[in-house]
Amino acid sequence: MALSGGGTKAAVFSGEALFYLDFLGLLGRTSVLSSVSGGSFAGSVYALSCDPDTPCQGVQPHGRERPVWLYEPVMRTLGQGYKELIREQAVRAFMPLVPSTVSAGRFAEIIDRQFLGEGRGGRDPFTFGDLNPARPHLFLNATITSENRVGLGSQVAQAGCWPLPNRGFLRRRTPDEYFHFAFSDLYFGMLKSRVSDYPLASGVAASSAFPALIDFAQLQDYCATKDSERTVLLMDGGANDNQALIEIYMILSELVYGQHRSDLWQLNPRALETLSGQDRAFVIVINSSVTEMTGADVTRRRPFGLIGLLDAVLSKSLAAIDVYSAEGYTLRKQSYLTLADLLRQTQPQAAPVYPSEIALTALDQYVLGGTEAALRGKAQAADAPGADIATAWAERRAERQRRAYDAIVERPEVRDLLRLPSYHPQCYFDMRKALDASLVSLDEQDQACLQEGARWATALRAQEMCDSADPFVARPDGLRCEGGHVVPDPARITRLPPLPSPSRCEQRVQAYLSKPSGAQAIDQRLQCRRL
């Protein structure tokens, strides 16, 4: 499972999707969790936490209480944003001789206090060695911005710092991999250090160190022979791989092609054996990137003064990164995931990998096969390389989505069972043309719409997996399907509270439908009413 970046938006969307996957009985079967930037907040909280009905193994680390994976407190924690950090940087602007960016160490202190431990007991921060062993293997991803690329220099081999023979060189094959860093045994072994001793909050800070706000995170390279290469500088992993797919790709290379490229081969064989012992692997990408129908909010009221200026600069920067990362994800999806999907349809035994995307983009134009298929149809891209296969794939996917739509959207009793709101999420996109990847916070209604959108995206994807009419769809173990539609896991049904009726976002949709406006908006509202 991969959790994308995107500030507070990503943290909330990822957290809601994780709770919904738990509600469906799939989260506990996940073997690997890879996250970046805003998604790392949700990923780290889950990897550190304990289930409410299962006591954590052993003594509480450092005398501190682990977070408990309970819906209300966790979602409240993930939705609080970086307000303290924004205020602190605004004050710095008036102080001479003080750096304009907040240090990664200071950011880590805030993360450890507000997101991981809630300040209860103990002084020492949680480390990667404190992660709950019952949880999936966690990869936090960052971007290397220093000259030292960790593993590319000859001094590493000379110093005898390889954790495994010739592993670093095998990993660096594409340009995005040259700048990739994961908080894992392999990379820390190249630094002659141990990730188990490293503070978890510092890893989250490095993974989400947005450059306009937070200074580079620094690691010491104990293998380097030159003074200029002793420091490794890290920044937000979203600058390189905002969907946290590179480490997933390493594992897929291992499972499908036997390339021995991931950390799990020898350093955590139990996690890999869980996958390789099966006849298939499911890859779920929880992606909160902007859709083709949304973007930066130009109408949102911002605070006055310096804080408002800083908020505006950050929002524009985040919007640019969000669009850039969406384009980069499309390329990676084609090379990492879509290729596996196409191969499986033409050669069923070639690549036993089943990708599924839980995304805002998946909701956008859902009944037309998703945004990608809708745009492909509008562009009439029939002369592109491999267009025949891609078109057939898109048409099959669109048909599968229509069946999922009919199975859930058209049946109120199923929506109630799955704890979904009574409006289709397309109305959300018709109503909200803007969706910020905010660092500051989200207002209550925006957060409610985002959470309900995450429920819809997860439920519809799960429904697709229940589709017995498509021979190329596989159902993961643990997913329950009855009467042709997905149903929650009875053992976990109490972990996800039902939505209030009407929900906060539904109230906003009703207000949108009743508001008089121009002809184009009226057409949109008629479409929304039909949905």
C-alpha positions as CSV (number, residue, x, y, z in Angstrom):
1,M,0.0,0.0,0.0
2,A,1.3,3.5,-1.0
3,L,0.1,6.7,0.6
4,S,0.7,9.9,-1.4
5,G,1.8,13.3,-0.3
6,G,-0.4,16.5,-0.4
7,G,-0.2,18.2,3.0
8,T,-3.1,18.1,5.4
9,K,-5.3,17.0,2.5
10,A,-3.2,13.8,2.1
11,A,-3.0,13.1,5.8
12,V,-6.9,13.2,6.1
13,F,-7.6,11.4,2.8
14,S,-5.1,8.6,3.6
15,G,-6.3,8.3,7.2
16,E,-9.9,7.9,6.2
17,A,-9.1,5.4,3.5
18,L,-7.1,3.3,6.0
19,F,-10.0,3.3,8.4
20,Y,-12.3,2.3,5.6
21,L,-10.0,-0.5,4.4
22,D,-10.0,-1.7,8.1
23,F,-13.8,-1.6,8.0
24,L,-13.7,-3.8,4.9
25,G,-11.2,-6.3,6.5
26,L,-8.2,-5.4,4.2
27,L,-5.9,-3.2,6.2
28,G,-4.8,-5.9,8.6
29,R,-3.7,-8.0,5.6
30,T,-1.3,-5.4,4.3
31,S,2.4,-6.5,4.2
32,V,4.1,-3.2,3.2
33,L,3.2,0.4,3.8
34,S,5.1,3.1,1.8
35,S,4.3,6.7,2.4
36,V,5.5,10.2,1.6
37,S,5.0,13.7,2.9
38,G,1.4,14.2,4.2
39,G,0.7,10.5,3.8
40,S,3.6,9.8,6.2
41,F,1.6,11.3,9.0
42,A,-1.2,8.7,8.6
43,G,1.3,5.9,7.8
44,S,3.5,6.5,10.8
45,V,0.6,6.8,13.2
46,Y,-0.9,3.5,12.0
47,A,2.5,1.7,12.0
48,L,3.2,2.9,15.6
49,S,-0.3,2.4,17.0
50,C,-2.2,-0.5,18.5
51,D,-5.7,-1.7,17.7
52,P,-8.3,-0.7,20.4
53,D,-9.1,-4.4,21.1
54,T,-5.6,-5.8,20.9
55,P,-3.0,-4.7,23.6
56,C,0.4,-3.9,22.2
57,Q,3.2,-6.5,22.6
58,G,5.6,-5.9,25.4
59,V,6.3,-2.8,27.5
60,Q,5.3,0.6,26.2
61,P,8.5,2.1,24.6
62,H,10.3,4.7,26.7
63,G,7.4,4.7,29.1
64,R,5.2,6.4,26.6
65,E,1.7,5.4,25.5
66,R,1.3,4.4,21.9
67,P,-1.5,6.0,19.9
68,V,-4.6,3.8,19.7
69,W,-6.1,3.3,16.2
70,L,-9.5,4.9,17.1
71,Y,-11.3,6.8,14.4
72,E,-12.3,10.0,16.2
73,P,-8.9,10.9,17.9
74,V,-6.8,9.8,15.0
75,M,-8.8,11.7,12.4
76,R,-8.8,14.8,14.7
77,T,-5.0,14.5,15.0
78,L,-4.4,14.1,11.2
79,G,-6.6,17.1,10.4
80,Q,-4.9,19.6,12.7
81,G,-2.4,20.6,10.0
82,Y,0.8,22.6,10.6
83,K,-0.7,25.7,12.3
84,E,2.0,25.9,15.0
85,L,4.7,25.7,12.3
86,I,3.1,28.5,10.2
87,R,2.8,30.8,13.2
88,E,6.4,30.1,14.2
89,Q,7.7,30.9,10.8
90,A,5.7,34.1,10.6
91,V,7.3,35.3,13.9
92,R,10.7,34.5,12.5
93,A,10.2,37.0,9.6
94,F,10.4,39.8,12.2
95,M,13.5,38.5,14.0
96,P,16.9,39.5,12.6
97,L,19.7,37.0,12.3
98,V,17.2,34.1,12.7
99,P,16.8,31.6,9.8
100,S,13.7,32.1,7.8
101,T,12.9,28.4,7.6
102,V,12.1,26.2,10.6
103,S,14.7,23.5,11.3
104,A,13.8,19.9,10.6
105,G,14.6,19.1,14.2
106,R,12.0,21.6,15.4
107,F,9.5,20.2,13.0
108,A,10.2,16.7,14.4
109,E,9.6,17.9,17.9
110,I,6.1,19.2,16.9
111,I,5.3,15.9,15.0
112,D,6.4,13.8,18.0
113,R,4.3,15.8,20.4
114,Q,1.2,16.5,18.4
115,F,0.9,13.5,16.0
116,L,2.6,10.5,17.5
117,G,2.6,10.5,21.3
118,E,0.1,13.2,22.2
119,G,2.7,14.3,24.9
120,R,1.8,11.5,27.3
121,G,4.6,10.1,29.4
122,G,8.3,9.6,28.7
123,R,10.9,12.0,27.4
124,D,12.6,10.1,24.6
125,P,10.9,10.2,21.2
126,F,9.6,7.0,19.5
127,T,12.1,5.4,17.2
128,F,11.7,3.2,14.1
129,G,12.6,0.3,16.4
130,D,9.4,1.1,18.4
131,L,7.1,0.5,15.4
132,N,4.4,-2.1,16.2
133,P,5.8,-5.5,14.8
134,A,2.2,-6.5,14.1
135,R,1.8,-3.7,11.6
136,P,3.0,-3.7,7.9
137,H,6.7,-3.0,7.2
138,L,6.9,0.8,7.0
139,F,8.9,2.8,4.4
140,L,9.1,6.6,4.8
141,N,10.4,8.2,1.6
142,A,12.4,11.4,1.2
143,T,14.3,13.2,-1.6
144,I,18.1,13.5,-1.6
145,T,19.1,17.1,-2.4
146,S,22.8,16.9,-1.5
147,E,25.7,15.8,-3.7
148,N,26.0,12.7,-1.7
149,R,23.5,10.3,-3.2
150,V,24.1,7.5,-0.7
151,G,25.4,4.4,-2.4
152,L,26.6,5.9,-5.7
153,G,30.1,6.8,-4.6
154,S,33.0,4.4,-4.8
155,Q,34.0,5.3,-1.2
156,V,31.1,3.2,0.1
157,A,32.5,0.0,-1.3
158,Q,36.0,0.9,-0.2
159,A,34.9,1.5,3.3
160,G,33.2,-1.8,3.5
161,C,29.8,-0.3,4.4
162,W,27.6,-2.3,2.1
163,P,24.9,-4.0,4.2
164,L,24.5,-6.5,1.3
165,P,26.8,-6.9,-1.7
166,N,26.3,-4.6,-4.6
167,R,22.8,-3.6,-3.6
168,G,23.0,0.1,-4.0
169,F,24.1,0.0,-7.6
170,L,21.2,-2.4,-8.4
171,R,18.7,0.1,-7.1
172,R,19.8,3.1,-9.1
173,R,18.4,2.6,-12.6
174,T,16.1,5.5,-13.4
175,P,16.6,9.2,-12.8
176,D,14.0,9.4,-10.0
177,E,15.8,6.6,-8.2
178,Y,19.0,8.7,-8.1
179,F,17.3,11.2,-5.8
180,H,15.4,8.6,-3.7
181,F,16.0,7.9,0.0
182,A,14.0,5.6,2.2
183,F,14.2,5.3,6.0
184,S,15.1,1.6,5.9
185,D,17.8,-0.8,7.0
186,L,19.4,-0.7,3.5
187,Y,19.9,3.0,3.3
188,F,21.0,3.4,6.9
189,G,23.4,0.5,6.4
190,M,25.1,2.5,3.6
191,L,25.5,5.3,6.1
192,K,27.0,2.8,8.6
193,S,24.1,3.5,11.0
194,R,20.9,1.8,12.2
195,V,17.4,3.0,11.3
196,S,16.0,1.3,14.4
197,D,17.7,3.9,16.6
198,Y,16.5,6.9,14.6
199,P,13.5,8.9,15.8
200,L,10.3,8.2,13.9
201,A,9.2,11.8,14.0
202,S,12.5,12.9,12.4
203,G,11.8,10.4,9.6
204,V,8.3,11.9,9.1
205,A,9.8,15.4,9.2
206,A,12.3,14.6,6.5
207,S,9.6,12.9,4.4
208,S,7.5,16.0,4.6
209,A,10.1,18.8,4.8
210,F,8.4,21.3,2.4
211,P,11.3,23.5,1.2
212,A,9.6,26.9,1.5
213,L,8.8,26.2,5.2
214,I,11.2,23.7,6.7
215,D,15.0,23.4,6.3
216,F,16.7,20.3,5.0
217,A,16.9,17.3,7.2
218,Q,20.5,16.1,7.7
219,L,22.0,12.7,8.2
220,Q,25.6,11.8,8.9
221,D,27.3,9.5,6.5
222,Y,29.9,7.5,8.5
223,C,31.1,5.8,5.4
224,A,32.1,9.0,3.5
225,T,35.8,9.6,3.1
226,K,35.5,13.2,2.0
227,D,34.4,16.1,4.3
228,S,32.2,17.4,1.5
229,E,30.2,14.1,1.4
230,R,29.8,13.5,5.1
231,T,26.3,15.1,5.2
232,V,23.3,13.8,3.4
233,L,20.6,16.5,3.0
234,L,16.9,15.4,2.6
235,M,13.8,17.3,1.7
236,D,10.1,16.4,1.1
237,G,9.8,13.1,-0.7
238,G,7.0,14.5,-2.8
239,A,9.5,16.5,-4.9
240,N,10.7,13.2,-6.4
241,D,7.9,10.6,-5.9
242,N,4.7,12.1,-4.5
243,Q,2.9,8.7,-4.6
244,A,5.6,6.7,-2.7
245,L,5.8,4.1,-5.5
246,I,9.6,3.6,-5.8
247,E,9.9,1.2,-2.9
248,I,6.8,-0.6,-4.0
249,Y,8.4,-0.9,-7.4
250,M,11.5,-2.5,-5.8
251,I,9.4,-5.1,-4.1
252,L,7.4,-5.8,-7.3
253,S,10.7,-6.2,-9.2
254,E,11.6,-8.8,-6.6
255,L,8.3,-10.7,-6.7
256,V,7.8,-10.7,-10.4
257,Y,11.3,-10.7,-11.8
258,G,13.4,-12.0,-8.9
259,Q,15.8,-9.0,-8.9
260,H,16.5,-8.8,-5.2
261,R,16.0,-5.1,-5.1
262,S,14.1,-4.4,-2.0
263,D,15.1,-4.2,1.6
264,L,12.9,-7.1,2.5
265,W,14.8,-9.9,0.8
266,Q,17.2,-10.5,3.6
267,L,16.6,-7.8,6.2
268,N,12.9,-8.6,6.7
269,P,12.2,-11.9,4.9
270,R,9.0,-12.5,6.9
271,A,7.2,-9.6,5.2
272,L,8.3,-10.7,1.8
273,E,7.5,-14.3,2.4
274,T,3.9,-13.2,3.1
275,L,3.8,-11.9,-0.4
276,S,5.9,-14.4,-2.3
277,G,4.0,-17.3,-0.8
278,Q,0.9,-16.2,-2.6
279,D,0.0,-16.4,-6.3
280,R,-0.6,-12.7,-6.6
281,A,0.1,-9.4,-5.1
282,F,-2.3,-6.5,-4.7
283,V,-1.0,-2.9,-4.8
284,I,-3.3,-0.2,-3.4
285,V,-2.3,3.4,-4.1
286,I,-4.1,6.0,-1.9
287,N,-3.6,9.1,-4.0
288,S,-4.9,12.5,-3.0
289,S,-3.4,14.5,-5.9
290,V,-5.6,17.1,-7.6
291,T,-8.0,15.9,-10.3
292,E,-8.4,17.5,-13.8
293,M,-11.5,19.2,-12.4
294,T,-9.9,20.7,-9.3
295,G,-6.9,22.9,-8.4
296,A,-5.8,25.7,-6.1
297,D,-8.7,27.6,-4.4
298,V,-8.6,31.2,-5.7
299,T,-11.7,32.2,-3.8
300,R,-10.7,31.0,-0.3
301,R,-10.5,33.8,2.3
302,R,-7.0,34.0,3.7
303,P,-5.8,35.5,7.0
304,F,-4.6,39.1,6.9
305,G,-1.0,40.2,7.3
306,L,2.1,38.2,7.1
307,I,0.4,34.9,7.9
308,G,-2.0,35.4,5.0
309,L,0.9,36.1,2.7
310,L,2.8,33.0,3.8
311,D,-0.4,30.9,3.4
312,A,-0.9,32.2,-0.1
313,V,2.7,31.5,-1.1
314,L,2.6,28.0,0.3
315,S,-0.8,27.2,-1.3
316,K,0.5,28.3,-4.7
317,S,3.7,26.2,-4.3
318,L,1.7,23.2,-3.1
319,A,-0.7,23.5,-6.1
320,A,2.3,23.5,-8.5
321,I,3.8,20.4,-6.8
322,D,0.4,18.7,-6.8
323,V,-0.1,19.1,-10.5
324,Y,3.6,18.2,-11.2
325,S,3.3,15.1,-9.0
326,A,0.0,14.1,-10.7
327,E,1.8,14.1,-14.1
328,G,4.7,12.2,-12.6
329,Y,2.4,9.6,-11.1
330,T,0.7,9.1,-14.5
331,L,4.1,8.2,-15.9
332,R,5.0,5.9,-13.0
333,K,1.6,4.3,-13.1
334,Q,2.1,3.5,-16.8
335,S,5.5,2.0,-16.2
336,Y,5.0,0.3,-12.7
337,L,1.4,-0.6,-12.5
338,T,-0.5,-0.2,-15.8
339,L,2.0,-2.4,-17.6
340,A,1.5,-5.2,-15.0
341,D,-2.2,-4.8,-15.5
342,L,-1.9,-5.0,-19.3
343,L,0.5,-7.9,-19.2
344,R,-1.9,-9.8,-17.0
345,Q,-4.7,-9.4,-19.4
346,T,-2.7,-10.6,-22.4
347,Q,-0.5,-13.1,-20.5
348,P,-2.3,-14.1,-17.2
349,Q,0.8,-15.7,-15.8
350,A,3.3,-13.0,-16.7
351,A,2.8,-10.6,-13.9
352,P,0.6,-11.6,-10.9
353,V,0.2,-8.0,-9.8
354,Y,-3.2,-6.4,-9.3
355,P,-3.1,-2.6,-8.9
356,S,-6.0,-0.6,-7.5
357,E,-6.0,3.2,-7.0
358,I,-8.1,4.8,-4.2
359,A,-8.0,8.4,-5.4
360,L,-9.8,11.7,-5.9
361,T,-9.0,11.2,-9.6
362,A,-10.8,7.9,-9.5
363,L,-14.0,9.7,-8.3
364,D,-13.7,12.4,-11.0
365,Q,-15.8,11.3,-14.0
366,Y,-16.2,7.9,-12.4
367,V,-19.1,6.6,-14.5
368,L,-17.0,7.4,-17.6
369,G,-14.1,5.2,-16.5
370,G,-12.4,7.8,-14.4
371,T,-10.7,11.0,-15.5
372,E,-8.0,9.2,-17.5
373,A,-10.5,7.4,-19.7
374,A,-12.7,10.4,-20.1
375,L,-9.8,12.6,-21.3
376,R,-8.6,9.8,-23.6
377,G,-12.0,9.7,-25.2
378,K,-12.1,13.5,-25.5
379,A,-8.7,13.6,-27.1
380,Q,-9.5,10.7,-29.3
381,A,-5.9,9.4,-28.8
382,A,-6.3,6.4,-31.1
383,D,-3.0,6.9,-32.9
384,A,-0.8,6.7,-29.7
385,P,1.6,3.7,-29.3
386,G,-0.2,0.7,-28.0
387,A,-3.6,2.6,-28.3
388,D,-5.5,-0.6,-29.2
389,I,-4.5,-2.4,-26.0
390,A,-4.9,0.8,-23.9
391,T,-8.3,1.6,-25.4
392,A,-9.5,-1.9,-24.7
393,W,-8.2,-1.7,-21.2
394,A,-9.9,1.7,-20.6
395,E,-13.2,0.4,-22.1
396,R,-13.1,-2.7,-19.8
397,R,-12.3,-0.5,-16.8
398,A,-15.2,1.9,-17.7
399,E,-17.6,-0.9,-17.9
400,R,-16.4,-2.3,-14.6
401,Q,-16.8,1.1,-13.0
402,R,-20.4,1.4,-14.3
403,R,-21.2,-2.0,-12.7
404,A,-19.7,-0.9,-9.4
405,Y,-21.6,2.4,-9.7
406,D,-24.9,0.6,-10.2
407,A,-24.2,-1.9,-7.3
408,I,-23.7,0.9,-4.8
409,V,-25.0,4.3,-5.9
410,E,-28.3,3.0,-7.1
411,R,-29.0,1.0,-4.0
412,P,-29.7,3.0,-0.8
413,E,-29.7,-0.1,1.4
414,V,-26.1,-0.9,0.2
415,R,-25.0,2.7,0.8
416,D,-26.4,2.5,4.4
417,L,-24.6,-0.8,5.0
418,L,-21.3,0.7,3.7
419,R,-21.8,3.9,5.7
420,L,-21.7,6.2,2.7
421,P,-23.5,9.5,2.1
422,S,-26.6,9.6,-0.1
423,Y,-25.1,11.8,-2.8
424,H,-22.6,10.7,-5.5
425,P,-19.1,12.2,-5.1
426,Q,-19.3,13.7,-8.7
427,C,-21.5,16.3,-7.1
428,Y,-18.6,17.2,-4.8
429,F,-16.4,17.9,-7.9
430,D,-19.2,19.9,-9.6
431,M,-19.5,22.0,-6.5
432,R,-15.9,22.4,-5.4
433,K,-13.7,23.4,-8.3
434,A,-10.8,24.0,-6.0
435,L,-9.1,21.7,-3.5
436,D,-6.0,22.9,-1.8
437,A,-3.2,20.6,-0.6
438,S,-3.2,22.8,2.5
439,L,-0.4,22.8,5.0
440,V,-2.3,25.0,7.4
441,S,-5.6,23.2,8.0
442,L,-8.9,22.4,6.3
443,D,-12.2,23.8,7.4
444,E,-14.7,21.4,8.9
445,Q,-16.9,21.1,5.7
446,D,-13.9,20.7,3.4
447,Q,-12.5,18.0,5.7
448,A,-15.9,16.3,5.8
449,C,-16.2,16.3,2.0
450,L,-12.6,14.9,1.7
451,Q,-13.3,12.1,4.2
452,E,-16.6,11.2,2.5
453,G,-14.8,11.2,-0.8
454,A,-12.2,8.8,0.6
455,R,-15.1,6.5,1.7
456,W,-16.6,6.6,-1.7
457,A,-13.3,6.0,-3.5
458,T,-12.5,3.0,-1.3
459,A,-16.0,1.5,-1.5
460,L,-16.1,1.7,-5.3
461,R,-12.7,0.2,-5.7
462,A,-13.6,-2.6,-3.3
463,Q,-16.8,-3.1,-5.3
464,E,-14.8,-3.5,-8.5
465,M,-12.8,-6.3,-6.8
466,C,-16.1,-8.0,-6.0
467,D,-17.0,-8.0,-9.7
468,S,-17.2,-11.6,-10.8
469,A,-18.2,-10.6,-14.3
470,D,-14.7,-9.5,-15.2
471,P,-12.2,-12.4,-15.5
472,F,-9.2,-10.0,-15.0
473,V,-10.3,-8.8,-11.6
474,A,-9.1,-10.7,-8.5
475,R,-10.5,-10.5,-5.0
476,P,-8.0,-10.1,-2.2
477,D,-8.3,-12.4,0.8
478,G,-10.3,-10.8,3.5
479,L,-12.7,-8.9,1.2
480,R,-16.3,-10.0,1.8
481,C,-18.7,-9.9,-1.1
482,E,-22.4,-11.0,-0.7
483,G,-25.2,-10.7,-3.2
484,G,-22.9,-9.2,-5.8
485,H,-21.7,-6.2,-3.6
486,V,-19.0,-5.6,-1.0
487,V,-20.0,-5.8,2.6
488,P,-18.0,-4.7,5.8
489,D,-16.2,-7.1,8.0
490,P,-18.5,-7.9,11.0
491,A,-15.5,-8.0,13.3
492,R,-14.5,-4.4,12.5
493,I,-17.8,-2.8,11.8
494,T,-17.8,-0.8,15.0
495,R,-14.4,0.8,14.1
496,L,-15.9,3.2,11.6
497,P,-18.8,5.4,12.9
498,P,-21.7,6.1,10.6
499,L,-22.0,9.5,9.0
500,P,-24.6,11.9,10.5
501,S,-27.7,12.3,8.4
502,P,-27.4,14.6,6.5
503,S,-23.7,14.8,6.7
504,R,-21.8,18.1,6.8
505,C,-20.7,17.7,3.2
506,E,-24.2,16.7,2.1
507,Q,-25.6,19.9,3.6
508,R,-23.1,21.8,1.5
509,V,-24.2,19.9,-1.6
510,Q,-27.9,20.7,-0.9
511,A,-27.0,24.4,-0.4
512,Y,-25.1,24.3,-3.7
513,L,-28.1,22.7,-5.5
514,S,-30.5,25.4,-4.2
515,K,-28.4,28.4,-5.0
516,P,-29.4,30.4,-8.1
517,S,-26.7,30.9,-10.7
518,G,-25.9,31.0,-14.5
519,A,-26.9,28.5,-17.1
520,Q,-23.7,26.5,-16.9
521,A,-24.0,26.1,-13.1
522,I,-27.6,25.1,-13.6
523,D,-26.6,22.4,-16.0
524,Q,-24.0,21.1,-13.5
525,R,-26.7,21.1,-10.8
526,L,-29.1,19.1,-12.9
527,Q,-26.3,16.6,-13.5
528,C,-25.6,16.5,-9.8
529,R,-29.3,15.9,-9.0
530,R,-29.4,13.0,-11.5
531,L,-26.4,11.5,-9.7
